Amino acid sequence: MLQVNVLRNDPNFVKERLAVKHFKQVELVDEIIALDDDRKKTQVEFDNTQAKINAASKEIGKLMATGKKDEAEQAKLEVGAWKLEVEKHKEALELLEKKLTDSLVILPNLPCAKVPIGKTPEENINVKQAGEIPTLYEGAKPHWDLIKQYNLVDFETGSKITGSGFPLYKGKGAKFQRALSQYFLDFNTDAGYTEFIPPYMVNEASAYGTGQLPDKEGQMYHATADNFYLIPTAEVPVTNIYRDTIVKESDLPIKMTAYSPCFRREAGSFGSDVRGLNRVHQFEKVEIIQIVDPAKSYEVLDEMVAHVEKLIQSLELPYRILALCGGDMSFASAMTYDFEVYSAAQQKWLEVSSVSNFEAFQTNRMKCRYKNAEGKMQFAHSLNGSSLALPRIYASLIENNQTVDGIKIPKVLQKYFGAEEIV
């Protein structure tokens, strides 16, 4: 959530940055400033009236002590009227604060100056491409055929158990999934990230804290009886570890990683983009999260991008890194880099990771602060990245490494999988 003082300091700048994200309700900036003016005015009226009550209460005590009972009774009548006035000011203040918060949460995060101008994914900037795109043998198959041939994933039974978009991994398919998860976690912990196993459901405050509510309410599975939400990513519970927390500056940066299943309702149902593992309602992902000093957050963003790049390189996959344009960025992000790997059988690029800097957008919502060297309290910055999302990595690995006789396992995964290929 943006801070009101950011809007007040330079409303035209805020509107210009919101336009980069193609946010249409820019008039909200002026409305929020006006609401804040009303809130400040009402707060002054509340404080002044409360001060009158406090002063009069002391005076009543003095009048009673000196036997001036009639004057004391008159003062009590005045105090009674002021108390009614204070209650009105209090109610007005609460209403204005609610309106102010309800308006602020509609505003997305401001994109940083480095974000490319653009509206659609086609306008994202390809900042790097590396790795050799493999040439497959004639008759090579897409992963949805390979998983049937090698009996790795059963979509039909998954659909029977739950519904479309809920895959059932089995046998060597399940083992390969587990090998990927374990390797990703080990890669992250070796780089200094502390591993967590978080709850897979969160309450409303946690979903609000990282920006899923109210922006993505329709995309999450909601357990209405307890008002819990199934997580769309481990980012949500892990970042919320530090909700309502004051951290020590000496503890920064805080580096965390977690594996979790993820649940998203937005998966489509038509076309090759959603076939097989390309898009599902339940999938597994390993996440990296950092809470950092604001002055270092873009340096940390570059470090996290390099970390994910090194991980993809170790899998020997061709990849590219995209700087997302304003119109393709998430609600909460100030800067995002997407990683895509090339699927040789599908002959297309598949997104497998997003690495984002949220600046103080999440930490303001969560009230995650730290005290700097000058003793001033301020919001930390939060960042997160997929390291990695499994379904499309899984799909690309089996497609790109297929041979006539089997599917080769990348060297870094062989000790986790326990074999050099799937036959």
Secondary structure, 3 states (H helix, E strand, C coil): CCCHHHHHHCHHHHHHHHHHCCCCCCHHHHHHHHHHHHHHHHHHHHHHHHHHHHHHHHHHHHHHHCCCHHHHHHHHHHHHHHHHHHHHHHHHHHHHHHHHHHHHCCCCCCCCCCCCCCCCHHHCEEEEEECCCCCCCCCCCCHHHHHHHCCCEEHHHHHHHCCCCCCEECCHHHHHHHHHHHHHHHHHHHCCCEEECCCCEECHHHHHHCCCCCCCHHHCCEECCCCEEECCCCHHHHHHHHCCEEEEHHHCCEEEEEEEEEECCCCCCCCHHHCCCCCCCEEEEEEEEEEECHHHHHHHHHHHHHHHHHHHHHCCCCEEEEECCHHHCCCCCCEEEEEEEEECCCCEEEEEEEEEECCCHHHHHHCEEEECCCCCEEECEEEEEEEEEHHHHHHHHHHHCECCCCEECCHHHHHHHCCCEEC
